[in-house]
């Protein structure tokens, strides 16, 4: 369970984190604010807490006894039986992402069609 105190500490840590990109081991190219550094020991746990609400938000719009979302590490799969159902799931995914200040990297996304009919 996340206590209010832990939530406050995590929020401060994530808001106060900034990174500097360096090119050629010498020149600072820019500074940007971000969340947890990749490779941090806290990254997997924080990611799991963050992404945990995603399946529940998508499932909320689905009929009972279906599971349209599969999560594995940082991999997300949406399962749909039709184009309309897929479009609805994508819309729910977009709504969730906007509400959580996140974006999907569409260059890493793909659609696999098991039955082209």
C-alpha positions as CSV (number, residue, x, y, z in Angstrom):
1,X,0.0,0.0,0.0
2,X,1.2,3.5,-0.8
3,X,0.9,5.7,2.2
4,X,0.4,9.5,1.7
5,X,3.9,10.0,3.1
6,X,5.5,7.7,0.5
7,X,3.4,9.2,-2.2
8,X,4.6,12.7,-1.3
9,X,8.3,11.5,-1.2
10,X,7.9,9.8,-4.6
11,X,6.2,12.9,-6.1
12,X,9.1,15.1,-4.8
13,X,11.7,12.8,-6.2
14,X,10.1,12.6,-9.6
15,X,9.4,16.3,-9.9
16,X,12.9,17.3,-8.8
17,X,14.8,15.0,-11.1
18,X,16.5,16.5,-14.0
19,X,19.0,15.1,-16.5
20,X,21.7,16.6,-18.7
21,X,22.4,15.1,-22.1
22,X,26.1,15.1,-23.1
23,X,27.5,14.6,-26.6
24,X,31.1,13.5,-27.2
25,X,31.7,13.2,-23.5
26,X,32.3,17.0,-23.2
27,X,29.5,19.3,-24.3
28,X,26.2,19.7,-22.4
29,X,23.5,19.7,-25.1
30,X,20.5,20.4,-22.8
31,X,18.8,19.8,-19.5
32,X,15.3,18.3,-19.2
33,X,13.1,17.3,-16.3
34,X,12.0,13.6,-16.2
35,X,11.0,10.9,-13.9
36,X,13.1,8.0,-12.7
37,X,16.4,7.4,-14.4
38,X,16.5,4.3,-16.5
39,X,18.3,1.5,-14.7
40,X,17.4,2.9,-11.2
41,X,16.6,0.2,-8.7
42,X,13.3,1.9,-8.1
43,X,12.3,2.0,-11.8
44,X,10.5,-1.4,-12.0
45,X,8.5,-0.9,-8.9
46,X,7.5,2.7,-9.8
47,X,6.6,1.6,-13.3
48,X,4.4,-1.2,-12.0
49,X,2.6,1.3,-9.7
50,X,2.2,3.7,-12.6
51,X,1.0,1.3,-15.2
52,X,-1.2,-0.7,-12.8
53,X,-4.3,1.5,-13.4
54,X,-4.1,1.1,-17.2
55,X,-5.7,-2.4,-17.5
56,X,-8.4,-1.4,-15.0
57,X,-9.3,1.7,-17.1
58,X,-9.5,-0.3,-20.3
59,X,-11.3,-3.3,-18.8
60,X,-13.9,-0.9,-17.4
61,X,-15.3,-0.5,-20.9
62,X,-15.3,-4.2,-21.8
63,X,-17.8,-6.9,-21.2
64,X,-17.2,-9.3,-18.3
65,X,-15.0,-12.3,-18.7
66,X,-12.8,-10.6,-21.3
67,X,-9.2,-9.5,-20.8
68,X,-8.3,-7.1,-23.6
69,X,-5.0,-6.0,-21.9
70,X,-1.8,-8.0,-21.4
71,X,1.2,-6.5,-19.6
72,X,4.7,-7.9,-19.5
73,X,7.5,-5.7,-18.3
74,X,7.1,-2.5,-20.4
75,X,5.2,-4.4,-23.1
76,X,1.5,-3.7,-23.5
77,X,-0.8,-5.7,-25.7
78,X,-4.4,-4.8,-26.6
79,X,-6.6,-7.7,-27.9
80,X,-9.6,-7.0,-30.0
81,X,-12.1,-9.0,-32.0
82,X,-12.8,-6.3,-34.6
83,X,-11.6,-3.1,-36.0
84,X,-14.2,-1.2,-34.1
85,X,-13.3,-2.9,-30.8
86,X,-9.6,-2.1,-31.4
87,X,-10.4,1.5,-32.1
88,X,-12.4,1.7,-28.9
89,X,-9.4,0.2,-26.9
90,X,-7.0,2.6,-28.6
91,X,-9.2,5.5,-27.6
92,X,-9.3,4.3,-24.0
93,X,-5.5,3.9,-24.1
94,X,-5.2,7.5,-25.4
95,X,-7.5,8.8,-22.7
96,X,-5.6,7.0,-20.0
97,X,-2.3,8.3,-21.3
98,X,-3.4,11.9,-21.5
99,X,-4.9,11.7,-17.9
100,X,-1.5,10.3,-16.7
101,X,0.8,12.7,-18.6
102,X,2.2,9.9,-20.7
103,X,2.4,9.3,-24.5
104,X,2.6,6.1,-26.4
105,X,5.7,5.7,-28.7
106,X,3.8,5.0,-31.9
107,X,7.1,4.1,-33.7
108,X,7.3,1.0,-31.4
109,X,3.6,0.1,-31.9
110,X,2.2,-2.4,-34.4
111,X,-1.0,-4.3,-35.2
112,X,-1.1,-8.0,-35.7
113,X,-4.2,-9.3,-37.4
114,X,-4.9,-13.0,-36.8
115,X,-7.9,-13.1,-39.2
116,X,-7.9,-10.5,-42.0
117,X,-11.6,-11.0,-42.6
